C-alpha cells in the first residue's frame, strides 16, 4: 500500500496492524497535513453485516469531540478499499512507556485523569471502547493523551445481536488466536461472553492503571486460557507488594475498578476521574500517604515503641501549645458535578451541606458528600438562579416563560411551586438573582430592563424598588446580601462590555440608605458574586481578556486579589455560610473553524473538514480580499487575540498582544495590509487597527459608547461600524484613519458590509424585524433584502449573500446563497443533524472565488460545578 493514494490521502508508510485493520501514515494532499489511515482487510468486509458494523462504529467514534480522543476525518471507500482517515499523533504509546518498569506516580495520575475524562465522554454518548489497553493510548511530547482505537466501539444503548461481535467467548478467543496483551485487559463479563456495558471499560481501565503503577500486568497466565481464568477468578497481586510505597487511596481506586461483581465496581467513569483528580491534587501538594509497610517486631519492642512515641507526642503537643502557630489547611478543589451538558448557578444551603443548581433547564439539589441529585422542577421552560431561604426549607428561582420571567418558590425537598412575581417581556432578557434577605422577608432581583434592583415580599408578593436607573443607563444585576442583611452588593452595567461593582447600605425594611459606593476602581464584566460568612470580603467573578477569574475584595473596598483557581472560565461563585466551602462554575468551550467546498464543487465532495483548531476557542474567520489568507480570533494563548493563517490553515501567527480586554470582528482592508477589529480593553468597546503582518495595534475611536463590528469600504477610505451613540445601535461611518463619524441608519443596524461595487451597504439587525437590509453607502432609504439573514451568520461575496440557517423541526441547519441579480435562493450545504453551530460573533465567511466556505463549529460546550474545601 505504501506509495498508493486513496482519494486525497497519499500513503507514506505502515504504522501497525491490529485485529480490525492495518494503520498507515498518510499525507492529506488537500490540506497538506499528516493523517493516519486505518484500512479494513478485505476478508472483513466480505461479510455485509461486519462491514456495516465497521461503518457504524467508525461513525460513532467520529462523534466524540474530545481533546483526548483521536479525531476522525473521513470514513470512505475507494477501489474496494474501506478505510478511516484520522488524526495522526506523534508520540509514544503507554505500552512503550511502561516497558515492564512502570511510570512515576505523577505521570500515572496525569495520564490516567485524561483517559478517564475521555472515557466518561464516550460513555455519556453511549459508546463503549471495548479494547482499552496501553497500546491503544498514545502520549504526545507535551503530555496530552490520545485514545487511539475506538474501532471496536459499540453503541451501548443499542441491541446486541448474537454473532455481531458485541461479546467474545472464551472458546472464540482461544480459537481465533487473540493477542495475549489484549486478553490481559478484558473484563470478566467480556471473557465469559456476557453482555457488555460501560463498566467493562472501567475494569480495563483499572487493569491499565495497575500496570502503569507496577510495570506488571494485573492478569497474566502462561496461556490464553490461564490468563482468561485469572481475569474471571483471581485478584491481582496487592498493589503494596507489586509497588511498595504506592498510595493507599490509589490501591482502593484500582480495587474498585477491578471488582468481578459489576454492581460493586465503580458505576460511572466520572466517579473514577474525580477520585483520581483528588489523588493527583494530594500528590502534587506532597500530602499523599503511601501504603504502610509491616516490619516484624516483638511485642516487647512494640510496647517500648508505643511508650516512646506517646512521650514524644506529649512533648510536641505541649511545645506546640506554647510556640507553634496554627496552620491553615490547604485548599482542596474537586468537581462537584460532572454531568453531560451545562450545570450552572450553584447556591449553598444555609448549613453548607447541600448545593442547589440548574441543569438541563431544571433545578436540582445535591448533597456535598455524594449521592444522586434531587430534581425539584420539571417544567419545560428554563429554570435558573436558585437561592435558599435562610431556614433552608425553600428555594427561590427564576423561570423563563413566553411572556417574560416568573419568580417562584419551591420546597427544598420538592413539592408544589408558588409564583411570587412576574416580570413582563419588556423586563429582563436575563433576570439576575434572586437574593434572599437574611431575615427571610423578601427577595431582591435585577437584570436587563428592570431599571435597577427590585424587592419582592415573600408573603405578599409586593414589589418595591431598591435602586433606580434611567432608560439607557444600563442595568443592576447579581445582587447578594451581606450576612447581617444591612447591605447588598451588586454589579452595575456601564456598557455592553463593562460594569462596576457597588455596595448599597440598607435599612431594616430593605430600603436604600444613601447612594451605592464602589467596591473596586476597575471596570469588568461580572459573572456573579457573594459575601464571605463573616461579611469581611466579597468574592466575585470578573473578566480579564477572554478569561473569567475569581477575585476577593474587602467589603470596605480596595484592590481585588485573584483567587488561585486554575480555570479558563470560573464564574458564579457561592460561599457556604458554614464549613469553609466555595462553589463555582467551570466552563469548557472549544470552537473550531471547519471548511466545506463552495457551490462550484460537486455535492459528493462537500464533507466538513477541520481547517483551524485547538483545544480552545477559535472563531470569527474572515478571508482576505485575495482569498489567500484568513484572519480569526483565538483564546489559545490565554487571552482572546487576533490571528492570521494561510488559506489552507497553515502558518498560524498571532498578530499582536492587547492586554486586559477581549477582541472581536477582525476585518481586512481592501489591499490586505491592515486588520480592523473591536476591543473593550479600555472599558467600553473601541475600534483598533493593526498591520496584517503583526505589530502594535492603534486605537481609532475613544467615544464612551460601544463601537463594534467594523468593516472597510471597498476603496479603503471609510470604516463602517455599529454603535449606540444615538441611544440605540445603528450603523455609522468614519474615515479609515480615524475622525468624526456620521450616522447612516435610523431603524437599527448591526454588522455592516459594503457591496462589491461600493454603491450599497448591507447590514443586519439584532432586534426589530431582523433580516439583512440594504442602504446606499452614503445613507438613504433602508430596504429589507433577506428576511432569513441573522447577524453573524451571513457574508457578502460579489453580488451574492451567503447565509446560515439553524435547524428547525421541519429541516436541518443549512447554508444557502441569494443571487441578488436574479433573486434566486439556492441551498449550498445541509449540515448533519448533530451539528452544533456557533450562535454569537462571526460564524461564516466565504472565499472571494466562492470555492471555500468556513464556519464555526462548537466541538465542546459544557460546564461543571467545582467545590473548594478549606476556603478561608
N, C-alpha and C positions, 0 to 999 in steps of 0.2 A: 504493500500500500504506500510505502514511502515514495514521495515524488508525485503521487497522484493528487488530483483536485476533485473534491466533492462540492458541487455548487461553487461558492466563492471561498472555500477552505482548502488551502494547499497543505497537504500532509508533509510534515518535516521529519518526524521520527516516531518510533514506537516508545511509549512510556511504560506500559504494563498491561497485564492481562488478568481478568477475573472470571468468575462463573457466568457473568451476564455480558461479557464482551471484551474487546480489545480497546485500549485507550491510546490515542496518538496525539502528539503535539502537532499543531497546525497553525497556519497564518491565515487570518481573515483578510483577504485581499481587498474587500470593500472598505474596511475601517482601519486597515494596517495595524492589526493587533494580534497577539497570540491567543490561541484558543486550544481547548482540549476536546478531541472528538472521541466519543465512545461509540464504537461500531458493534452492532449486534451480529453474531455469527449467523450465517445463512441457515444453518440447521435449526437455529432458534426460531426464525420467522417462518419456517415451513409450516408450522402449526399456526393457523389464523388466530386461535384463541390466545396462544402465547404472544403473538405479535401485538394483539390488541392490548394485552396486559402491559407489555413493554411501553406502548404509546401512552396508555392511561397513567402508568406510574411516573413516566417522564413528565407528563403534563402536571401531575400532582406536585412533583418536585419543583417545577418551574414556577409554581405559585408561591413558593416560600421565599419571600423577600426578607432576608435577614443577613446581617454582616458576617455571621459565622456559618452560613450555608452557601455552598457554591452556587453561582448564578448560572442559570440555563439560558443560552442564547437562541438556539434553534432545535426543533425536532423535525427531521426531514428524511427524504429518501432519494437516491439517485442511482440509476443503473443497477437496480436490485440491491443496493447497499442501504440499510437503515441505520441512522446514526443520530446521536445527540451532540450538539455543539455547546460547550460550556466554558465557563471562565477557566483560564489557565493560571494555576497557582504555583509560584516559585517558592520552594521551601523544603522542609523535611517532614516525613511522617512521624507521628508519635512512636510508631513501631521502631523506626530507626533511632529516635532519640532515647528510647528506653534501653534498647540493646542489652538486655539482661542486667543492667545496672540500676535502673530506676531513675527517677528525677528528684530534684530537690523539692522540699515541701512547698516552697513558694511557687515554683513552676507548676507543680501538680494542681494547686488551688487556682492559680491564674488560668491555666488551660481548662481545668475542669469546670469552672464557672461559665466560661464561654460555651463549652459543649452543652452544658445543662440548659443554658439560655436558648440555644438553637433548638434543642430537642423540645423544650417547652413550647416554642413557637410552632414547631411541626405538629406536636400533639394537639395543640389548640386548633389547628387546621384539620384535624382528623387523620393525620399521616403518621404511620409508624415506620421507623427506619428499617428494622429487622436484621441489619447486618452491621451493627456498630462494633468497631474494634479499632485498635491503634493504627492499623494500616489504612483505615478509612478516615483518619483525621490528620490533616496537614497543618503545620505551623509555619507561618511566614517569618522572615527575619525580624520583622517589627513586633512579633509576638501575637499577631492576630491568627486565630484558629479558623480553619475551614473544614466542615464536614463534607467529604468528597462524594460519597456514593449513596444517593437515595434510589439507586437502581432497583433495589428490592422493596422499595416502599410500597405500602398497601393502605388504601383508604380504610381506616379502622371502623368508620361508620357504615361501610358497605357490607353486603352479604358475602361470606366466604364460601365459595363453591368447592366441592371436592375436586382435587386434581388441578386447581388453579395456581398452585404454588404458594398458597397462603400459609400452609403448615407443612412441616417436613418430619417424617417419622424416623425413628432410629434405623429401621431397616432400609428406608430410602437413602439415608445419609451414608450408610456403610456400603450400599450397593453402588452409589454414584461416585464413591471415592472423594468425598468432600474434603476440603483442606483442613488440616488439623488446627491451624490457627483460628479459623473461623469457628470451629466447633467449641473452642475454649471459651467463647463469649456468649454462647447460646443460653437462653433461659430454660428452665426445666420444662415449661409448657411447650416451648419450641422443640426441644429434644424429644418430647413424648408425642409430638404431632397434634397437640391440642390447639384450640382456637387462640389466637393472639390478640392482645390489645397493647396500649402504650406502656403497660407495666413490664412487658418483655424488654423494651428498650432500657427501662430503669435497672433491670437485672444486668444487662450487658454493660451498662454504664458503670455499675458497681464493680464488675469484673475488670473493666478497663482501669478504673481509678486504683484498684488494688495493685494491678501490675505497675502502674505509674509510680506508686509509692515503694513497692518492694522489689521491682525488677523481675518478679516471678509471676507466672500465670496463676490465677486463682484456682483453675481447674485444668489438670493435665494428666493424662494417663499414657501408658505405653502404646496403646492402640486407640483407634477411634471409638471403639465400643467402651473401653475403660474410661475414656475422657467423658463420654456422654453419661456413663453410670455415675461418675463423680459429680457431675452437674446436678443430676436428679437426686442423689442420695447422700452426698457428703458436703461438709463445710470446708472452706479453705483453711490453711494454717492460720492461727490467730495473728493479727497484724503485729502485736507486740513481739512475737517470735520472729516473724519474717522481716520486720523493720524496727528494730529496737529504737526507742525514743520517739516513735510516731505518736501524734496526739491522741488522747483517749476519745475526744469527740469525733475525730476522723474515723476511728475504728467503729464507733456507733453508726455513723452515716453509711459506711460501706456495708456493715452488717445488715442494716435495714434495707439497703438496695438488693442484697443477695438472699433475702428470705425466700425459701422454697414456696411457702404459702403466699399466694397472691394477695390475700386480704391483710397480711401482716407486713407486706412490703410497703415502701413509700408509694402512695397512691397517685401523686402528681409530680412531674418533673420540676414544677415551680418550687415545690417544697424542698427538693434536693438542692436547687440553686440557692435558695435562701439560706439553707443550712451551711453550704459551702462558702457563701458570702460572709456569713458571720464568722466562720472559722478563718477565712482569709484576713478579715479585719483584725482579729485577735493575733494572728500570726504576724501581720505587718507591724502591730504595736508591740510585739515581744511578750504578750501576756498569755501565750498558748502553753498549756500544761502538757508535757509528754506522758506516755503511759508509764506507770511506776514499775521499777524493777523489783524483784523479790529475792534478795540475797538470803542465804541460810544463816541464821544466828540462833544462839541458845536462848532459853527463856531467861536465864540469869543476865545475859547481855542485854536482852530487851528491857528487863526491869531497870538496869542501870541507865540504859539509854533514855528510857522514859523519864526517869528522875532528873537526869541531867538536862534534858530538853525542858522539863517543867520549870526548873530553877532558872534556866536561861530565859525562857519566855517571860517569867515573872519579872526578871530584871529589866528586860526590854520594855515590858508594859509600864513599870514604874518610871523608867527613864523617859519613856515616850510621853507620859503624862506631864513631865516637867519640861521637856525640851522640844519634842518633835512637833513640827507644825502639822495641821490637818491637811491631808492630801485630797485633791479633787478627783473623783473618778473620771476616767477618760470617756469621751463621747463614744457612743455605740450606734452606728447608723445601719439600719436593716430595712428591707422592703416590708411595708405593712400590707399592701395588696399587690398582686401580680396577675390580675385578671386580664383577659383579652379586651382590647379597646381602651377606653379612657375612664379613669377614676379621677374625680376632682372634688373640690370644696370640702376638705376634711375639717371636722369640728369635734373637739374632745367633749366628753360628758363631764359634769362637774367633779366626779371622783377621779377622772383621768384614766379610767379603765376601759372605756369604750370610745369608738370614733364613729360618727355619722358621716356619710359621704354620698356623692351622687355617682351612679354607674349605669350606663346604658339608658339614661333618662329617668331613672328611679332613685329613690332614697333608700339607703341601706345603713345598718348599724352592725359594727363588728367589734368583738372583744379583742383587746390588745393581745391577750395571751393565746389567741388562736380560736379555731372553730369556724364553721361556715358563717357568713354574714346573714343577718336577718333582713329580709326585704320588707320595707314599710309601705311603699306605694307601688301601684301597678297601672296608673293612668297612662294612656298612650302619649300624652303631652310630656314635654321636658320638665322634670323636677330637679331643682338645683339649690345650692347655697343653704344647706341645713344649719340650724343652730339650736342648742339645747336650752331649755328653761333652767333657771338656777336650781330648782329642786330635782332636776334630772328626769322628770316624769313626761315631758312633752318635747317635741321637736318642731320648730317652725321652718318653713321653706317657701320658695317661690316657684310657681308653676307657669310655664308659658302657654297661654291659651290664644285662640284665634283673635280675640278682641283686645288682647293686652297681656297683663300679668296678674296672677292671683297670689295673695299672701295667705298661706294655710298653716294649720297646726295639726299634728297627728300624735297620738300616744307613742312613747318611746318603745313600747313593746308591740306596737301595731294596734290598729283599731280604726274607728271612723274618723274621717278628716273633718275639720271645721275651717271654713273660709273666714278670715278676719277682714280682708280688704281686697279691692280690685283696683288696678290702675289701667286706664284705657290705653288703646293702641298708640295714642299720641305721647304717652308717657314713656316708660323705659324700653328702649330697644334691648338693653341689658340691665335689668333691675339688679342692684347691688345690695348686699346684706341678705337677710336681716341680721340685726344685732339685738340680743335680748338684754334688757336692763337688769342689773344685779338684784333689784328688788322684785323682779318678775312682773311689773305692772304694764310695761309697754315694750314695743319693738321699734327699732329705727331702720329705715331703708333709704336707699338713694339710687342714683342711676341716671342715665340719659333721659332728658325730657321732664324730670320731676322738678327742675329748677331749684335743687338743693336737697337737704335731708328732710324726711318727714317722720313723724312719730305716730304709731298706731297703738291705741289702748287695747290690751289683750282681752279684757272682758267686754267692753262696749263696741270696739272697732272704730272708735272716734279717731279721726286723723287731724293732727296738728303739725304745723311747720316748725322745723328746728333751725334751718338755715334757708336763706333766700338768695337766689341768683336771678339776674335779669336775663331775658331771652338773648341768646348768643354768647353768654358768659361761660359756657362750659357746663360741667356737672360736678356734683359731690357724690363720692362713692366709697365703697369699702369701709363703712363705719364700724368702730369697735369701742366698746365701753371700757373705761378704766375699772379695776376691781371694786372700787368704792362707789362707782356709778356717778361720780361728780364731774366727769369729763368724757368726751367722746373724741377719738382720733379718727381722721378720715383723709382721703385724697381729694383734691380739687383739680379738675382738668382745666388747663390753660389753653391748650390746643389739642388737636387730634393726636399729637405725638409727645406731649409733655404735661406734667402735673406737679403740684406741690403738696407736701404733707403738712397737715394742720391739726391742732388740738383746740377744742372748744370747751370752756367750763360750762357746767350745767347746774341748775338749781335742783332742789329736792323733787320738783314736779317734772324734771326733764327739760325745762325751757332753757334757752341760751342765756348765758351771763356774759355780756360784752361781746367782743369780736374774737374770732379764732386767731390763734397765734401760730407762726410757723415752727415746725419741729426741726427742719433742715433747710439749708440755703439752696441746695441743688434742686433742679427740676428733672424729673424722670417720668417714665411710665411705671405705674404701680400695679402690682398683681396680687394685692392682699396684704393685710397687716393684723397684728394682735398685740395685746399688752402682756407683760410679764405678770405672774401671780401676785407679786408684791407691789406692782404699779411703778417700779423704778425705771423701766425702759419699755420701748416699743420695738417689736420685730416686724420688718416689712420686706416685701419682695419688690425690688426696683431694677429696672433695665439698665444695663451698661452695654452699649453696642447692640449685638444681637442676643445677648445673654440676660436672663432674668436671675438675679442673685439675691441671697438673703442677707439682710443688714440688721444691725441693732443700733438704736439711738436712745440716749437718756430721755426720760419723759419731760425733762425741763428744756430739751432741745440741745443741739450741738452737731458735731461732725459724726456721721454714721460710720460704724465699723463693720466690715464684711464678715459674715459668719463662715467658718471653714467647712462649707458643704460642697462636695465635689459633684457638680451637676451643670450641664449646659443651660438648663432651664429649671429653676427652683421657684415655685410660686405657691400662693395660698397658704402661708404659714398659720398654724394653730398651736397655741401653747396650753398645756394642761394646767389646771389650777392646782393639781396635786400630782406628785410623782416625778417631777423634773423631766417632762417629756415635751418634745416638739414634733409635730407632723407637718409635712409639706407635700406638694405635688411635684413630681419629676416628669418632665415632658420629653419625649423622644420623637423627633420628626426627621425623616430622611426623604427629601425630594430630589429627583434627578432629571436630567434632560434626555429625553428619548426622541428618536428620529424615525420618520416614515417617509417614503418617497412621495413626491408630489403627483398631481394628476397625469403627468406625462408618462409615468411608469405604469406597467401593466398591474392589474389588481392583484395577481398572484404574488407579486413581489412586495406588497405592502404589509410587511411584518415589522412591528415595532422593534427597534434596536437601541440599546442603551448607548448613547453617544458621549455624554459627560456626566460623571457621577462620583460620589464619595459617600462616606457614611454620615455626612452632614447635609445641610440644605443647599442644594444647587438649583437656581431658579432664574426667572426673568431673562430669558435669552433674547438676543436680537442679532440678526445677520447684518454684516457690514454692507454698505451700498454696492460693493463689487461682488458680494457673496462669498468672499474668500476667508472671512474671519467671523467669529462670534464673540459677543460680549455678554456676560452674565454675572449674577451675584452669587456668592457662596459664603457659608459660615465655617468652612473647613479649617481656618486658622484661628478660630475662637471669636472672631467678630465678623459681622456682615460686611463684605468688601466687594469691589468690582474686579472681575477677572476677564481675561481675554484668551481665546483659543483659536486655533486654525479650524477650518470648516469640518475637518474630519475628527475634531475633538482633541487633537494633539497639541503640544506646546502650550499648555495652560499656564498663564502668568498672572499674578496679582498686580494690578496697575498702581496701587498706592495704599497707604495706611492712613486712615482718618479716625483718630481715637475718639471713643466716647459716644458714638452715635450710629444709628442704622443708616444704610444707604439703599437706594432702590431706583428702579426705572432707568437704567443706563440706555442711552440712545446715541447713535453715530451721527457725526456731522456728514454732509454730502460728500466731502472729499476724503472721508475716512481718517482724518487727522486728529479729531477730538471726540471725546465722550462727555456728554452732559448727563447729570444724574441729580437726584434729590437726596438730602440728608438732614437729619434733625440733631446733629452733633452739638448745635448751639442752642438747643431748646426747641423752638419752632422749626419747621422744615424749610430749608432754603435750597437754591439751585447751585450746583458746582460744576466745573468743567476741568477735565484732565486730559493730557495727551494720550492718544491711543497706544503710544509706546511706553507709557508709565511716567511717573514723576509726581510732583506736588500738585494737589488739587487747588483750584482757585474759586473763591466764593463769588457768586454773581448777584445774589439778592440778600437783602437784610430786613425786609418787611417783617413785622411781628406775626403776620398770618402765615399759614402753611402753604408754601409753593411746592407743588408736586407734579409728577408725570410730565416732564418736559420733552420736547422734540424740536428738531431743526426744520426750518423751511427748506425747500428744495434748492434754493440758491444760496443757502447758508447765512443769509443776512439776519434772520429772525429766529427767536426762540418762542415757541408756544408752550403754555403750561396751564395747570389748574390751580386756582386759588380762591379762598373765601373772603378776599379783601372787601368785597361789596356786601357781605353779610351771608352769602351762600356761595357754593362752589360754582365758578364759571371759568370759561377759557379766556386767557389773557395773552398778549403778545408784547415782546420787548426786543430791543437789539441784541444780537447774539453775543456781543461783547459786554452786555450789561447796560442798564439805564432805565428810564421811565417806561412803565408798562401801560398798555391800553386794553380795556375790557372789550371782548368781541361778542360773547354770547349773553343772552338775557333770560334764558329759560332753563338754566343749569347746564353745565358742561364739564366733562372729565375726560382725560386721556386723549389729547389731540394728535392727529397725523395729517400732514398735508398731502394732497393728491399729487400724482406723478407730474402733471403739467403745472402745478403750483397755483391753479385757479381756485381750488376749494380746500376747505379744512373739514376733515371728518373727525367726529368725536363721539364719546359715549355719554350716558347719563347714569349716575349711581342711584338716583331716585327719580320720582316723577313718572313719566311714561316709559322710561328705559329706551333700549334700542340704540342704533347707530344713526347719527344725524350728520347733516352737511350744511356748511355755511360758506359764503365767499371768503377767501383768505383774509380779506381786509375788513370783514364784518358785513352783516346784511341779513337777509331772510334765512330763517332756520328751517330745514326740511328733513323729515324722517326718511331715511334711506333703507334701513334694515331693522325691522322690528325684533328679529331674533338675536341681534347682537347684544353682548354683555361685556361690560368693561373688563379689560384684562384678557379677554378670550377672543380677540379678533386682530387682524393685520391687513394693512393696505399694501397691495403689490400691483404695480401698473394700474390698470383700470379695473381691478378686481378687489373684492373684500373677502378674505377667508375668515370663517368664524366657527367657533366650537360650541356645540350644544350638549349640555349634560343629559344623562339618561332620564327618561320618564317611564311611567308604567306601560306606555304604548310602544316605545322604541328605545334602543340603546344609545349611549353617547356617540357623537359623530362630529366630524369636521366637514364643512361644506364650503362652497365658494359661490359668491354672487358676481356674475359678469355684468358690470354696470352698463356696458354698451348695449346689451340685449335684455337685461333684466332677468336673465336665466339663472336659476339656483341649481347647483349640482352637488350631490354628495361625493366627497373625496375619499373619506375613510370612516369606517364604522368600528368603534372600539369594542374589545371583548367585554362581556357582561361584568367581569370582576375588575375592570379598570378603575383606578382611583385617581381622578384628575384634580389638580390644584385649583382652588376657588379664588385665591387672592393674588395680587400682583400680576405681572405679565406672564401669561401661561401659554402663549402661542407666537411663533414667528415663522415666516416663510422666506426662503431664499429668493433673490431677485429673478432667477431663472425658473422659479416655481418647480424645481426638481427635488427640493428637500423641505420638509416641514419638521420643526422642532416643537415639542410640547413638554410641559412639566408634569411628571407623574409622581404621585405620593407612594413611595415604596415602603415607607414605615411611618405610622402616625399613631402613637399610643402614649399613655401616661400611667404612672403608678403612684401610689402614696408611699412615702418614706417615713420611717419613725426614727427619731433621735432619742436615745436614752441618756440619762445623766446630764441633761441640758441644764446649764447654770446661767 
